Protein backbone atom coordinates (compact mmCIF):
# COMPACT_ATOMS: atom_id res chain seq x y z
CA UNK A 1 0.00 0.00 0.00
CA UNK A 2 2.85 2.37 0.83
CA UNK A 3 4.42 1.82 -2.60
CA UNK A 4 1.12 2.69 -4.26
CA UNK A 5 0.85 5.89 -2.19
CA UNK A 6 4.45 6.81 -3.07
CA UNK A 7 3.76 6.25 -6.78
CA UNK A 8 0.71 8.53 -6.65
CA UNK A 9 2.84 11.16 -4.89
CA UNK A 10 5.51 10.93 -7.61
CA UNK A 11 2.90 11.19 -10.36
CA UNK A 12 1.41 14.27 -8.71
CA UNK A 13 4.83 15.90 -8.36
CA UNK A 14 5.64 15.16 -12.02
CA UNK A 15 2.31 16.62 -13.13
CA UNK A 16 2.92 19.70 -10.99
CA UNK A 17 6.40 20.14 -12.48
CA UNK A 18 5.01 20.11 -16.03
CA UNK A 19 2.16 22.44 -15.02
CA UNK A 20 4.56 24.98 -13.47
CA UNK A 21 6.83 24.87 -16.53
CA UNK A 22 3.84 25.52 -18.78
CA UNK A 23 2.32 28.28 -16.63
CA UNK A 24 5.67 30.11 -16.21
CA UNK A 25 6.46 29.87 -19.92
CA UNK A 26 9.73 28.10 -19.15
CA UNK A 27 11.04 30.98 -17.02
CA UNK A 28 11.98 28.70 -14.13
CA UNK A 29 14.82 26.21 -14.52
CA UNK A 30 15.86 23.13 -12.55
CA UNK A 31 12.38 22.74 -11.06
CA UNK A 32 12.22 20.12 -8.35
CA UNK A 33 9.18 19.21 -6.30
CA UNK A 34 9.17 17.32 -3.02
CA UNK A 35 5.98 16.20 -1.34
CA UNK A 36 6.19 15.21 2.29
CA UNK A 37 3.65 15.12 5.12
CA UNK A 38 1.13 17.44 3.50
CA UNK A 39 3.81 19.85 2.33
CA UNK A 40 4.93 20.66 -1.19
CA UNK A 41 8.38 22.19 -1.53
CA UNK A 42 9.19 23.67 -4.94
CA UNK A 43 12.77 24.59 -5.75
CA UNK A 44 14.36 26.00 -8.89
CA UNK A 45 16.06 28.99 -10.46
CA UNK A 46 14.58 32.04 -12.18
CA UNK A 47 15.79 35.39 -13.46
CA UNK A 48 13.05 37.52 -11.91
CA UNK A 49 10.93 37.70 -8.79
CA UNK A 50 7.90 37.79 -11.10
CA UNK A 51 8.75 34.27 -12.32
CA UNK A 52 8.97 33.15 -8.69
CA UNK A 53 5.49 34.57 -8.09
CA UNK A 54 4.23 32.72 -11.16
CA UNK A 55 5.45 29.46 -9.59
CA UNK A 56 3.33 30.01 -6.49
CA UNK A 57 0.29 31.02 -8.55
CA UNK A 58 0.66 27.95 -10.78
CA UNK A 59 0.98 25.64 -7.77
CA UNK A 60 -2.13 27.06 -6.12
CA UNK A 61 -4.06 26.84 -9.38
CA UNK A 62 -3.02 23.22 -9.96
CA UNK A 63 -3.90 22.21 -6.40
CA UNK A 64 -7.34 23.77 -6.63
CA UNK A 65 -9.26 23.20 -3.42
CA UNK A 66 -6.41 21.04 -2.07
CA UNK A 67 -4.30 24.16 -1.47
CA UNK A 68 -6.27 24.71 1.76
CA UNK A 69 -5.01 21.37 3.10
CA UNK A 70 -1.45 21.52 1.80
CA UNK A 71 1.38 23.83 2.76
CA UNK A 72 3.24 25.12 -0.30
CA UNK A 73 6.77 26.46 0.03
CA UNK A 74 8.56 28.05 -2.93
CA UNK A 75 12.37 28.21 -2.78
CA UNK A 76 13.17 29.62 -6.20
CA UNK A 77 16.54 31.33 -6.34
CA UNK A 78 16.49 34.54 -8.39
CA UNK A 79 19.68 34.86 -10.47
CA UNK A 80 19.92 37.95 -12.63
CA UNK A 81 22.42 36.58 -15.15
C-alpha positions in Angstrom: 0.0 0.0 0.0 2.9 2.4 0.8 4.4 1.8 -2.6 1.1 2.7 -4.3 0.9 5.9 -2.2 4.5 6.8 -3.1 3.8 6.2 -6.8 0.7 8.5 -6.6 2.8 11.2 -4.9 5.5 10.9 -7.6 2.9 11.2 -10.4 1.4 14.3 -8.7 4.8 15.9 -8.4 5.6 15.2 -12.0 2.3 16.6 -13.1 2.9 19.7 -11.0 6.4 20.1 -12.5 5.0 20.1 -16.0 2.2 22.4 -15.0 4.6 25.0 -13.5 6.8 24.9 -16.5 3.8 25.5 -18.8 2.3 28.3 -16.6 5.7 30.1 -16.2 6.5 29.9 -19.9 9.7 28.1 -19.1 11.0 31.0 -17.0 12.0 28.7 -14.1 14.8 26.2 -14.5 15.9 23.1 -12.6 12.4 22.7 -11.1 12.2 20.1 -8.4 9.2 19.2 -6.3 9.2 17.3 -3.0 6.0 16.2 -1.3 6.2 15.2 2.3 3.6 15.1 5.1 1.1 17.4 3.5 3.8 19.9 2.3 4.9 20.7 -1.2 8.4 22.2 -1.5 9.2 23.7 -4.9 12.8 24.6 -5.8 14.4 26.0 -8.9 16.1 29.0 -10.5 14.6 32.0 -12.2 15.8 35.4 -13.5 13.0 37.5 -11.9 10.9 37.7 -8.8 7.9 37.8 -11.1 8.8 34.3 -12.3 9.0 33.1 -8.7 5.5 34.6 -8.1 4.2 32.7 -11.2 5.5 29.5 -9.6 3.3 30.0 -6.5 0.3 31.0 -8.6 0.7 27.9 -10.8 1.0 25.6 -7.8 -2.1 27.1 -6.1 -4.1 26.8 -9.4 -3.0 23.2 -10.0 -3.9 22.2 -6.4 -7.3 23.8 -6.6 -9.3 23.2 -3.4 -6.4 21.0 -2.1 -4.3 24.2 -1.5 -6.3 24.7 1.8 -5.0 21.4 3.1 -1.5 21.5 1.8 1.4 23.8 2.8 3.2 25.1 -0.3 6.8 26.5 0.0 8.6 28.0 -2.9 12.4 28.2 -2.8 13.2 29.6 -6.2 16.5 31.3 -6.3 16.5 34.5 -8.4 19.7 34.9 -10.5 19.9 38.0 -12.6 22.4 36.6 -15.1 
